[in-house]
Amino acid sequence: MSEAGEGGGRVAGSPLPRRAPWSLVAATATLCLVSATSVWTAGAAPMSREEKQKLGNQVLEMFDHAYGNYMEHAYPADELMPLTCRGRVRGQEPSRGDVDDALGKFSLTLIDSLDTLVVLNKTKEFEDAVRKVLRDVNLDNDVVVSVFETNIRVLGGLLGGHSLAIMLREKGEYMQWYNDELLQMAKQLGYKLLPAFNTTSGLPYPRINLKFGIRKPEARTGTETDTCTACAGTLILEFAALSRFTGATIFEEYARKALDFLWEKRQRSSNLVGVTINIHTGDWVRKDSGVGAGIDSYYEYLLKAYVLLGDDSFLERFNTHYDAIMRYISQPPLLLDVHIHKPMLNARTWMDALLAFFPGLQVLKGDIRPAIETHEMLYQVIKKHNFLPEAFTTDFRVHWAQHPLRPEFAESTYFLYKATGDPYYLEVGKTLIENLNKYARVPCGFAAMKDVRTGSHEDRMDSFFLAEMFKYLYLLFADKEDIIFDIEDYIFTTEAHLLPLWLSTTNQNISKKNTTSEYTELDDSNFDWTCPNTQILFPNDPLYAQSIREPLKNVVDKSCPRGIIRVREESFRSGAKPPLRARDFMATNPEHLEILKKMGVSLIHLKDGRVQLVQHAIQAASSIDAEDGLRFMQEMIELSSQQQKEQQLPPRAVQIVSHPFFGRVVLTAGPAQFGLDLSKHKETRGFVASSKPYNGCSELTNPEAVMGKIALIQRGQCMFAEKARNIQNAGAIGGIVIDDNEGSSSDTAPLFQMAGDGKDTDDIKIPMLFLFSKEGSIILDAIREHEEVEVLLSDKARDRDAEMESEEQTSSENDSQNQSAEQVISLSQTFDLVDQESPDESSVHSHLEPTSPAETPDATSISPSGETSNPTESHETTSLDGECTDIDNQLEEQSETEEDSSPNVSWGKKVQPIDSILADWNEDIEAFEMMEKDEL
């Protein structure tokens, strides 16, 4: 789905060979059915039919667990909240911001799951679900929704359900009563979305009110000026299918106009598009470009629009963009964002999880080698963290720790298996299944990961989890005879909804404006229309795929893996020193000042005593020095941003380990500045008991109840340390403070440390953790239902070990019988760092206070958080392997003391830009602005 949603599904057909001509017939847009699935590499043992069936059945059971709990505890709400076992209803839960724009009070999860039921051979459940949709779903609600999300999830879900409903009707056993009711609902919804396109550009507004449309006072929307590229460019499949199904051409016409406008506004020298665009003027608002959040499904839909509609211009546009992607963004196995006007310069040093769809798209393009490389790199990250973090750095450290159970990696795994037949990818799928069951499964479904490092959960199960994840995993292990229809006759949308390929020859009344060739000269070698010979898929080498994967096996375990960060080896061999890194910079070092001058970085002394850093590219000694200067400024920004993040200690975990939870429920907890440090000592395990008085502000009247247990205390009326002393004196082995602010949640409020009382707290020996009200109520509810509840207090969630499994098995048997471093940069003065924030405010200041020698660690020490990664420049960069080894050693040494540190860096006020200095450098500084925002 893209930033606003998911990174998408792909064509359900046989993949195309490596760098080979297309296996799509332009006239009919049907797939040449190649026999690539019969090819497999000898690097992995074939998986037996029995084991594949076992894993397929396991996927079915997992889907039943998720879908059944949604229907039991959440329906007709849009989504299930799996930790609290209830439905998420817009307006009744604390707002999560833009994420909630997918919710429209239209039973989102049910609609999104319709065609999944058929793929998984649950035809009776599908028929029941369609009846529920027709009976209960209302599309005329007074609610503001995302145009993008509503299109791919709801309109796509209705069209996918209709496609398979008519297929079943034609087979003669199911859906004989069906009379295109889902299609009529889709048409109604399509007309409700059309007012969003009422702009001069033809790009849609990002949001619309289902009842009142756009701009009316009661609509509460229509004032937006920007939208993401994927939001405007991921409409053509659903809108064209709606036109082809109904004969109403207006939908396809509007979607084509939006795509045409985006194509015309691409950056002509690089052929790249930005992340965000002004819907009225067509100006790029965010000028960084990649294949992840905000852009991803735009590229996907160009390729699939050609497949579904047979319009050559869409393939020409895709190939033009793809050439630019492989030239500038692809640095195998990495895919790094660049600036559209300066594509040789990276815009950031981290990648987001949504780009995991791209290997699957490369399979459809026929570019197998880079698909294998990127997929393997992502798999190594997953093996390290169990799931793919929302963002991770170029040296594979966690940047954003959440994981909302995204399906993009499973999708690419499926398509690579289709392309190669390599049983290695079946083993990858098996790992995904095991991780979901081990870490994400909870009694009421599957819970998103709030932090992949601690294993804590978030009370959320997005609809795309059922729409995509189980579909791809089941298809991965299914043989052709396991599916009741021919999957090759359909194309996957970005939400994995199925549209029939015969639409390509139906109702072709759309006027097609080819705006491609008039703007660019295309390389004819990119547009070979013949079907390929599948024997060239792996050129005379049965170990082809394995040979590509092998060099990447240990890439994540190295902080500076060779072959990923491009090192200027020749320069270093000749005796030149490596570039100055921001973490090493000292304003009092004359040599450093000389290096800055060579890189085009000037120091401007301000009247208030501060020093301002400004880079002027034309003053650099060479283009390489200019790039070093850019990287240096970028690192300075990241250093300050990173130190802000490090003001908070890493979250702790409260894991419910007793029956019937067995470690599946993990709650995010805040640490304390006193008591037992769980990051340095073994976790604490025990049963919980409420203290009396509940606030814990006086001597406990029920010491026998908390003796040897973990005491529950309510926040308020006295200091945290006083509460800790009172429960410790009563014999408690730990304490959990529950927020007294009803409805508070770690989903919507930042965690904090419980501070001491200003006195010596060395007498407090027990661990203390803090839970917000929502998380605390989960434990309290468990006590009311099960009386005895055992929890584990730790710095991260523990795997469900043999003991837990044994407890679960014993309990299950009984039940059946009963029922049948802080970062410090040493400076003598504070200094300011210039970064263009807006046309009127181009200076961002990073104030670094002077530190005494006792406070200052070695200049080369950096934070173990991993945010200061080794940036990968387009041509030449970063550090020597030896330097990386030193960093790793320092990271390990610092990890023990980082949590008690307090950063020296803080952001100050902005000052007016120095126009004379920034006159010819605006575009490059804008790249840093993107990294400052760092938001998907």
Number of C-alpha atoms within 10 A of each C-alpha: 31 28 22 23 25 25 34 32 28 28 29 23 23 20 33 30 29 23 16 20 20 22 27 21 16 20 14 18 23 23 24 18 14 19 16 21 15 11 18 23 20 16 15 15 12 15 14 10 11 9 11 18 16 13 20 23 16 18 23 19 12 20 23 15 17 23 23 15 22 27 17 14 18 22 20 23 23 25 27 32 26 28 25 17 19 19 24 24 20 19 11 8 11 15 13 11 8 10 13 18 23 25 24 25 22 20 25 25 29 27 27 28 29 29 29 29 25 22 22 22 16 14 22 12 13 25 20 11 19 21 14 15 21 12 9 11 17 13 19 16 14 16 20 22 22 24 26 29 25 24 25 28 29 26 28 30 31 29 31 30 29 27 21 25 26 17 15 20 15 12 13 10 9 17 21 13 8 16 13 13 15 23 20 16 19 25 22 14 19 20 13 19 26 19 18 21 21 15 13 11 17 22 29 28 29 25 25 27 27 23 15 20 22 24 15 11 9 12 17 17 19 19 11 12 14 21 23 25 28 27 29 29 28 30 29 28 28 29 28 28 26 25 24 23 18 15 15 17 20 17 24 22 17 21 24 24 19 22 23 21 18 21 22 14 17 17 15 14 12 20 20 28 27 26 27 23 23 19 25 17 12 20 14 22 15 20 24 27 27 27 27 26 26 26 29 30 36 26 22 28 25 24 24 25 25 25 26 27 26 21 19 19 19 25 21 21 22 22 20 20 20 20 16 17 23 13 14 26 25 19 21 18 20 20 23 30 26 26 28 29 21 17 22 17 23 29 30 26 24 28 25 23 24 30 25 31 32 28 27 33 27 25 29 28 23 22 21 26 21 21 27 25 21 22 23 23 20 22 24 19 21 19 15 16 18 20 29 29 29 21 21 22 21 28 24 26 24 23 22 20 20 23 20 22 23 25 29 28 28 25 30 27 29 25 30 28 25 26 29 27 20 26 19 23 22 22 16 19 24 19 16 21 18 14 16 18 15 15 26 23 22 24 18 21 23 32 30 27 25 24 27 25 21 23 31 27 31 27 24 23 24 22 24 24 23 24 26 27 23 27 27 26 25 26 22 24 25 18 13 12 8 15 15 14 17 11 17 17 16 24 25 21 30 32 31 33 31 28 25 20 21 15 21 23 14 15 15 14 12 16 10 11 10 12 15 19 11 7 10 13 9 14 11 8 7 17 14 12 13 14 18 20 15 19 13 13 23 20 11 9 12 16 16 18 22 16 13 16 16 12 13 20 13 11 21 21 14 14 19 25 18 14 13 16 24 19 20 17 15 9 11 14 9 8 8 11 9 17 18 18 19 20 20 15 20 17 17 12 11 10 12 16 17 13 16 23 19 18 28 23 25 19 18 13 13 11 7 6 10 17 21 21 22 22 27 22 22 13 16 20 13 14 13 14 21 21 23 26 28 25 27 23 23 25 23 21 24 21 23 23 19 21 23 17 14 22 18 18 18 23 22 29 31 32 28 26 24 21 17 18 20 22 26 28 29 31 30 29 30 25 27 22 18 23 22 19 18 21 16 11 11 12 18 18 19 20 20 27 25 21 25 20 14 16 21 28 23 15 17 21 12 15 19 12 19 25 17 18 24 31 30 27 26 24 23 16 10 13 16 25 24 18 25 29 22 19 30 25 14 21 19 27 23 27 27 25 27 25 21 16 13 11 14 17 21 19 19 12 9 10 21 16 18 18 13 17 13 8 7 10 16 9 12 18 16 21 25 29 26 30 28 26 20 21 26 24 17 16 23 18 12 18 16 10 10 12 13 13 21 23 24 23 27 25 24 24 28 20 12 15 11 9 10 17 13 13 17 18 12 12 15 14 13 12 11 10 9 8 7 7 24 25 26 28 25 25 18 15 16 18 22 24 21 26 28 23 19 12 10 11 15 22 22 24 24 25 21 23 17 16 16 11 9 6 9 15 17 12 14 17 23 25 24 22 20 19 26 26 23 22 24 25 24 20 16 14 21 24 20 17 15 10 13 17 14 12 19 18 11 18 19 12 14 17 15 13 12 20 17 14 15 16 18 19 21 14 16 12 9 16 14 11 20 13 12 7 14 20 11 12 15 17 16 21 21 22 27 27 22 19 18 18 9 10 8 14
